Every structure is written in structure tokens, then in C-alpha cells.
């Protein structure tokens, strides 16, 4: 038996007037996913436990079968692992976004979060900027490490957690005054303020401005935590596996669970990603002997954060036509199970994550059923009597057929 998880990050949503009062999942043309729903088990799962912020970190840990209340230590250490950074038990890693803040205000704290990704700044440009920040601000205990696009990492030796940091994608178009770090020493805020002076007139940003692009004029620190100690996925479920994702967070979860992290050329974490490449990589991994693959697609989440209504619909349609359909065709020679779901909702009208239960499908090629679900969406799933309260137990249902 082969096992495939296909996760559309943040694709659950609320009805939108622009979509005939349907959700993107209801509105999207997704015949292959709907077919799976008609022949599989459809239900709801609570991926984000009460008391934990609805982030992709905790939610994907749940989907992978790891209880966030036991294993979750913060987002950034998972990304740091993916970047190849060695964290000691006392190191604290923080996500370091390159953001674009408004520029008219005299005080840093009065600025507005215009763009948490600085117009999806290129990796080459951002590397130069992060290196400039590191050259100016590194100390014996603070170091900055370049990542991909706007996503980078700061490591604080012997640092502290519970710093009162806010994800920048949660405050798009909001004044940052009430969302600045709340740690006692003010060190993080001081670093962010100094970064603005370093970056605002940097040659890379001057060139971006000349091209009509938003500048990356500040760092934004958040997602603090220490390296988690996940048990091996193979030890838990007796399956060999691989993770396929464009983003460091999911790669880091996979690496911590001792799954192979498969890089796919042309993946971006957005709607222009290489959907077909991910499908082909999943098929090859299974053909090469892996029992399990986890295919993560970031695009619906990014579209939700940016209030890109049609692009969110399109991202779901592309997931259906260029990932789900090719994978099913490519693994017909095997007996297989497929799990399709989001990790959390990212409602377009809120532009941030929420913690409501999300719809899922489990399809078993050896045990097709006549499902009452007419399609795969939030409202069809709510009609089901299948509800998994503890999200980390969904993997038991998927792998073993029971909770």
C-alpha cells in the first residue's frame, strides 16, 4: 500500500460575495478531488488544538501525526533545520522576514505593514540584504542567516522564548504600533529599528525602487522557538517517506521526522510554482520504494493572505489538475490511499489564519465507497458524521484505518 498526503495550505475559507457566496473550494472546478470525495470518507478535523495559534507549523505537525501540545516549540527552529543550521539546546531561532513598511512616518513604531514579503523579493537580492544586516548587527550571541525570498532566520545563542512576537502576515495594512515585540529588554525591537536604517537606502533597494518594486526596508522578527525533538515517522508508522514542499517550514518538519526532503526545480511557494514537478517527484519517490509522500502546496495560503480571490480559486484548480490528477494516474499500478486537506483556513476576507476544523478526504483504492458527499468543500464535510477532534490522530486513521 502507498500513502499520499496532498495538502493545500490554507485553502479552506468562508463564502465570498465575489464567488456567488461560495467558498473557493465550492467555486473551484476540481473534478478529480470531487471524484475522490464521492468515493471516499469525507469529514472534518481540528488540526489546531485550543490554546495554540493557528499557524502552518502546529497544523502541519498535527496532520503529520505529532501532537502540537507535546512537540510544538515554535516555527523558526523547524525552518532553521531545513536551512541546515545546527541549533544547540539553548539556541533560540526566530523567523526574520524582509518586509516593506510605510516610509512617511518619522517614528518606526508608527509605520504600517505594507507587504510582509517585499513584493516576493528574489533570493539573490535578499541574500545581499541579510548579509548587510548581519555584518552590521551580529554579536557573539546574534547571527542572521539568509534563506529563500523574504524568509530568513536569526539565531540567538542562550536566548529566551515567549517574546511577544507577531507574524507579519497577520497585520497586513495595519499600523505596527501594537504588534511590536514585547520582550523586556527591547533587544528585538532595537534590531528591527536599526535594520531600517541599514536597508532603506541600500543599493539593492534603490535598484528595486527604480524598477517600480517595493523595497525590503526592515527585518521583522517572529516565530521564536527551540529545536523540537520529533520521533521518527518511520518508527511511528512503519513507513518510509518523503516531504515535497517549497517552504523551509515543511522541509524542516520532514527532516525532523526523518523523512527525505525532496527538492523540486521551479517551486516558489506561490501560484507560479511548479505544480507538475511536485506531482512527478511524488510519483518517482513512490516508484523508487517510498511508502509515503507528503505533498505540500503553499499557493492557496499566500493568495488568502493577499486577498487574491481569483488566484486562490485558480490555485485549487491547479492543485486538482496538475497534482492530484497526475499522481492518481501515476500510481495506478499500486494499491494506495490518498488524504486531501488544508492545514487550516486562510479566509480571504480576514487575510490571516483561523483555527476552525478543516475538511478532509481519505480515499482507498482498494475500498471505494458510495459517499454522501457531492463534492469536496467545507459545507459537504460539515454534513458528515466523521469528526476528528484531535488532529494528530488523523494520520492513524489514514495509515491504519482506525483512530
Order of alpha helices (4+ residues) and beta strands (2+ residues): beta-alpha-alpha-beta-alpha-alpha-alpha-beta-beta-alpha-beta-beta-alpha-alpha-beta-alpha-beta-alpha-beta-alpha-beta-alpha-alpha-alpha-beta-beta-beta-beta-alpha-beta-alpha
